[in-house]
Every structure is written in C-alpha cells, then in structure tokens.
Amino acid sequence: MQDYLDDLRLAHVLADNADATTMARFKALDLKVETKPDMTPVSEADKAAEELIRGQLQRARPRDAVLGEEYGIEGTGPRRWVVDPIDGTKNYVRGVPVWATLISLMEEGEGGYQPVVGLVSAPALGRRWWAAKGHGAFSGRGLTSAGRIHVSRVSSLPDASFAYSSLSGWEEQGRLDGFLDLTREVWRTRAYGDFWPYMMVAEGSVDLCAEPELSLWDMAANAIIVTEAGGTFTGLDGRPGPHSGNAAASNGLLHDELLGYLAQRH
C-alpha cells in the first residue's frame, strides 16, 4: 500500500499558511468581494489563499497538477491537488465562522481520479479534520494533537440526524418531495451547510447529509475523510466518490435509505 503521509504532512503546511491568510481578513471592514459569472461571491481572501497554496505546491510538488476553484486546472499527470480556498464564502463575507479551506490529493486510477489525501481546516471554529488512504480519519489541531474519528452506528432512520445546506437546490431539481419525506422520517434535521455536515458524519455526531449540486473541489476532501472514518460517500446516483456533481454521505448503515428518498424526482 502506498504511503501518503508525506503528502498529508504537506497538506497541513498548506492549510497552516492558508489559515493565516484567511483569518487575517476575516471580519475585515475593508474586505473586497466580487461576484463571479455564476453569481456566487469571491473575496480577495479566496484568491490570496489559493494563490498561496498553488505557489507552495509548485515548489514542493512541481510535477503534480493543481485544480482550484478560483484559477482552474494547471498541469497534467497522474496526481492532482484539488483546492477550495474558502468553502463557505457567503458565511466568510458575513462574519459567520462556518467556512474552511479544503485540500485534497487525487490520484489517477480505475474510474478516474480518486482522493487519497483530504484535509479540511476551519480556523474560525478552531477545528481541522484529515485522512489519508488506508490510514483512517482524524480530527484535532494538528498531526501531533489528534484523535481518530469514526462514523456513528445508528441504524434506524427514526433515530438518525440529517444535515443539509438549503431547500432551494432540492426544489430546483424536482427532488424536494423526497427530501421532505426524509426530513419527516428522521429524528432530527439541521442545516449546518457546506463542509461541516460531512465532517460531523465522519466524527459520528450526524448520521446523514446530502447536497444536490456541488463541484469537485467541494467534495474531494470530504469524500476521503468520510470513507476513511468508516462511512459511505456517493453521488445521489449511488456512484462512489466525488464525481457525480452532488453528494450523499452517511455512516453506511443508512445509505441505501438515504438515496432512496433523495433519488425521487417529480
């Protein structure tokens, strides 16, 4: 089995520097925010963090490709770093602390590129989660102060906690009825949003989460952290991994039921 621990250590260094950049501008009164063509916001901090990560990767892993939300794909080859400099930009620009830098390393294999390292760093929450293929998933402040995490063992929907981001995407895709049926079936629902529900699935505090529309950089790091924690991460079509344009994550025990509700279209 290939050892990805050097890559994981590098991901922590990248996240440390990105955290310093993003926290320096968090809640800044003069933060500059633009609107992208898809009508989503991008701040100067998003751009600065991605530029910083790209620069460090160019020096540390010059043969690897980099795909980032703000500046697209650069390079080719069997290894590709995938970066979302600030997942949760709308929260970031409003001073809500639920946002994170997502860093993943993907390797070419059967079925295309698959994540082998993932790190999610949420400095305003004082939390960080990470995983490397075959090594399990962890949470803590850094490699030297971490605890292993594992998904829950809840096996019944009436006992399960379900997290999501918003209602509008489900309605736009004609999946709202199934979504609402699921919310009526489970014990509890909360709209934590963005990266956080996946991390809570990984550490066992939430049992199910899903989003109807996502990009690869939103999912790659989350996918391997959930799966290395013993959970299941697929698209709404049931395809494993982060390539379906949407996501469903669970402790594994409830995954078929989760997909059964959310695959419904009207």
C-alpha positions as CSV (number, residue, x, y, z in Angstrom):
1,M,0.0,0.0,0.0
2,Q,1.3,3.4,-1.0
3,D,2.2,5.7,1.9
4,Y,0.6,9.2,1.6
5,L,1.8,10.5,4.9
6,D,4.3,12.9,3.3
7,D,1.6,14.3,1.2
8,L,-0.7,14.6,4.3
9,R,2.1,16.5,6.1
10,L,2.4,18.9,3.2
11,A,-1.4,19.4,3.2
12,H,-1.1,20.5,6.9
13,V,1.6,23.0,6.0
14,L,-0.5,24.4,3.1
15,A,-3.5,24.7,5.5
16,D,-1.5,26.4,8.2
17,N,-0.5,29.1,5.7
18,A,-3.9,29.4,4.2
19,D,-5.4,29.7,7.7
20,A,-3.1,32.6,8.5
21,T,-4.2,34.4,5.2
22,T,-7.9,33.8,5.6
23,M,-8.1,34.7,9.3
24,A,-6.1,37.9,8.8
25,R,-9.0,39.2,6.6
26,F,-11.9,37.5,8.4
27,K,-14.4,40.2,9.5
28,A,-12.2,42.9,8.0
29,L,-14.3,46.0,7.3
30,D,-12.5,46.7,4.0
31,L,-12.7,43.1,2.6
32,K,-13.2,43.2,-1.1
33,V,-15.9,40.9,-2.5
34,E,-16.7,40.4,-6.2
35,T,-19.5,38.4,-7.9
36,K,-18.4,35.6,-10.3
37,P,-20.2,34.8,-13.5
38,D,-22.2,32.1,-11.7
39,M,-23.4,34.8,-9.4
40,T,-21.5,33.4,-6.3
41,P,-19.3,35.7,-4.3
42,V,-15.5,35.6,-4.2
43,S,-13.4,37.6,-1.8
44,E,-9.8,38.8,-2.0
45,A,-9.1,36.2,0.7
46,D,-10.3,33.3,-1.5
47,K,-7.9,34.4,-4.3
48,A,-5.0,35.1,-1.9
49,A,-5.3,31.7,-0.2
50,E,-5.5,29.8,-3.5
51,E,-2.5,31.7,-4.9
52,L,-0.5,30.9,-1.8
53,I,-1.3,27.1,-1.9
54,R,-0.5,27.0,-5.7
55,G,2.8,28.7,-5.1
56,Q,3.8,26.3,-2.4
57,L,2.7,23.2,-4.4
58,Q,4.7,24.5,-7.4
59,R,7.8,24.4,-5.2
60,A,7.1,21.3,-3.2
61,R,5.3,19.1,-5.9
62,P,6.3,20.6,-9.2
63,R,5.2,17.5,-11.2
64,D,1.7,17.5,-9.7
65,A,-1.3,19.2,-11.3
66,V,-3.5,21.6,-9.4
67,L,-7.2,22.2,-9.7
68,G,-8.6,25.1,-7.8
69,E,-12.0,26.8,-7.6
70,E,-10.7,30.3,-8.5
71,Y,-8.0,29.6,-11.0
72,G,-8.9,26.3,-12.7
73,I,-6.6,23.5,-13.7
74,E,-2.8,23.8,-14.1
75,G,-0.5,20.9,-15.1
76,T,-1.1,17.3,-16.1
77,G,-0.2,13.9,-14.8
78,P,-1.5,11.1,-12.5
79,R,-1.5,13.2,-9.3
80,R,-3.8,16.2,-8.9
81,W,-4.2,18.5,-5.9
82,V,-7.8,19.9,-5.6
83,V,-8.3,23.1,-3.6
84,D,-11.2,25.1,-2.4
85,P,-9.6,28.1,-0.7
86,I,-12.7,29.1,1.2
87,D,-15.7,26.7,1.2
88,G,-18.5,28.8,2.6
89,T,-17.5,32.2,1.2
90,K,-21.0,33.5,1.8
91,N,-20.5,32.8,5.5
92,Y,-17.0,34.2,5.4
93,V,-18.0,37.6,4.0
94,R,-20.8,37.9,6.6
95,G,-18.7,37.0,9.5
96,V,-20.2,33.6,10.2
97,P,-17.3,31.3,11.3
98,V,-18.5,28.2,9.4
99,W,-16.1,28.1,6.5
100,A,-13.0,26.1,5.7
101,T,-10.1,25.5,3.4
102,L,-10.4,22.2,1.6
103,I,-7.3,20.4,0.2
104,S,-7.2,17.0,-1.4
105,L,-4.8,15.0,-3.4
106,M,-6.3,12.8,-6.1
107,E,-4.6,10.0,-8.0
108,E,-5.5,8.5,-11.3
109,G,-6.9,5.0,-11.1
110,E,-9.8,2.9,-12.0
111,G,-12.8,5.1,-12.7
112,G,-10.7,8.2,-13.0
113,Y,-9.1,10.4,-10.3
114,Q,-9.8,9.3,-6.7
115,P,-9.0,11.2,-3.5
116,V,-6.1,9.7,-1.5
117,V,-5.5,12.6,0.9
118,G,-8.0,15.0,2.3
119,L,-7.8,17.9,4.8
120,V,-10.5,20.3,5.9
121,S,-9.3,23.3,8.0
122,A,-11.9,25.6,9.7
123,P,-9.7,28.0,11.6
124,A,-12.6,30.3,12.8
125,L,-14.1,27.2,14.5
126,G,-10.7,26.0,15.8
127,R,-11.2,22.7,14.1
128,R,-9.3,20.6,11.5
129,W,-10.1,17.1,10.0
130,W,-7.9,14.9,7.7
131,A,-7.4,11.5,6.3
132,A,-5.0,9.6,4.0
133,K,-5.9,6.4,2.1
134,G,-5.5,3.4,4.3
135,H,-4.6,5.4,7.4
136,G,-8.0,6.3,8.9
137,A,-9.5,9.7,9.6
138,F,-8.5,12.2,12.4
139,S,-9.5,15.5,13.9
140,G,-7.5,17.9,16.1
141,R,-5.4,21.0,15.9
142,G,-2.6,19.2,14.0
143,L,-0.8,16.0,13.4
144,T,0.7,15.9,16.9
145,S,-2.5,16.6,18.7
146,A,-5.2,14.5,17.1
147,G,-7.8,11.8,17.8
148,R,-9.1,9.2,15.4
149,I,-12.7,9.7,14.3
150,H,-15.4,7.2,13.2
151,V,-18.9,7.4,11.9
152,S,-21.9,6.6,14.1
153,R,-23.6,3.2,14.4
154,V,-27.2,4.5,14.2
155,S,-29.1,2.0,12.1
156,S,-32.6,3.3,12.0
157,L,-33.9,6.5,10.3
158,P,-36.2,7.5,13.2
159,D,-33.1,7.6,15.3
160,A,-30.9,9.5,12.8
161,S,-29.8,13.1,12.5
162,F,-29.8,14.5,8.9
163,A,-27.9,17.6,7.9
164,Y,-28.2,19.7,4.7
165,S,-27.4,23.1,3.3
166,S,-30.6,24.6,1.9
167,L,-34.0,23.8,0.4
168,S,-33.7,25.7,-2.9
169,G,-31.4,23.3,-4.7
170,W,-33.7,20.3,-4.0
171,E,-36.7,22.2,-5.3
172,E,-34.9,23.3,-8.5
173,Q,-34.0,19.7,-9.2
174,G,-37.5,18.4,-8.6
175,R,-36.3,16.4,-5.6
176,L,-38.0,18.4,-2.8
177,D,-40.8,15.9,-2.1
178,G,-38.4,13.1,-1.4
179,F,-36.2,15.4,0.6
180,L,-39.2,16.5,2.8
181,D,-40.3,12.9,3.2
182,L,-36.8,12.1,4.5
183,T,-36.9,15.0,7.0
184,R,-40.2,13.7,8.3
185,E,-38.8,10.2,8.8
186,V,-35.6,11.1,10.7
187,W,-35.2,12.1,14.3
188,R,-33.6,15.5,13.7
189,T,-32.7,17.8,10.9
190,R,-30.2,20.8,10.9
191,A,-29.0,23.0,8.1
192,Y,-25.3,23.4,9.1
193,G,-24.2,23.7,5.5
194,D,-21.1,23.4,3.4
195,F,-18.2,21.2,4.6
196,W,-19.4,20.9,8.2
197,P,-22.1,18.2,7.9
198,Y,-19.7,15.8,6.2
199,M,-17.2,16.3,9.0
200,M,-19.9,15.6,11.5
201,V,-20.9,12.4,9.7
202,A,-17.2,11.4,9.8
203,E,-17.0,12.0,13.6
204,G,-20.3,10.4,14.3
205,S,-22.3,13.4,15.6
206,V,-24.6,13.4,12.5
207,D,-25.6,10.3,10.6
208,L,-26.7,11.5,7.2
209,C,-26.1,14.5,4.9
210,A,-26.6,15.4,1.3
211,E,-26.4,18.3,-1.2
212,P,-28.0,18.4,-4.7
213,E,-25.4,20.4,-6.6
214,L,-21.6,20.6,-6.0
215,S,-18.3,20.9,-7.7
216,L,-15.3,18.5,-7.3
217,W,-13.4,20.9,-5.1
218,D,-16.4,20.9,-2.7
219,M,-16.3,17.2,-2.3
220,A,-12.9,15.6,-2.8
221,A,-11.5,16.2,0.7
222,N,-14.8,15.4,2.3
223,A,-15.2,12.1,0.4
224,I,-12.0,10.5,1.7
225,I,-12.4,11.8,5.3
226,V,-15.9,10.3,5.4
227,T,-14.8,7.0,3.9
228,E,-11.7,6.6,6.0
229,A,-13.9,7.2,9.0
230,G,-15.9,4.2,8.0
231,G,-18.7,5.9,6.2
232,T,-20.1,6.0,2.7
233,F,-19.7,8.9,0.3
234,T,-21.5,8.8,-3.1
235,G,-23.4,10.9,-5.6
236,L,-27.2,10.8,-5.5
237,D,-26.9,8.3,-8.3
238,G,-25.1,5.9,-5.9
239,R,-21.7,6.2,-7.7
240,P,-18.9,6.1,-5.1
241,G,-16.6,9.1,-4.8
242,P,-16.9,12.9,-5.6
243,H,-17.7,12.8,-9.3
244,S,-21.5,13.0,-9.6
245,G,-22.0,16.7,-9.2
246,N,-23.8,16.2,-5.9
247,A,-23.2,14.2,-2.8
248,A,-24.8,11.9,-0.2
249,A,-22.8,10.9,2.9
250,S,-23.7,8.6,5.7
251,N,-22.5,6.2,8.3
252,G,-23.0,3.5,5.7
253,L,-25.8,1.7,7.6
254,L,-28.4,4.2,6.3
255,H,-27.1,4.9,2.9
256,D,-29.5,3.0,0.8
257,E,-32.4,4.5,2.5
258,L,-30.9,8.0,2.2
259,L,-30.5,7.5,-1.6
260,G,-34.0,6.0,-1.9
261,Y,-35.6,9.2,-0.6
262,L,-33.3,11.7,-2.4
263,A,-33.3,10.0,-5.8
264,Q,-37.0,10.6,-6.2
265,R,-37.9,13.2,-8.8
266,H,-41.3,14.7,-9.6
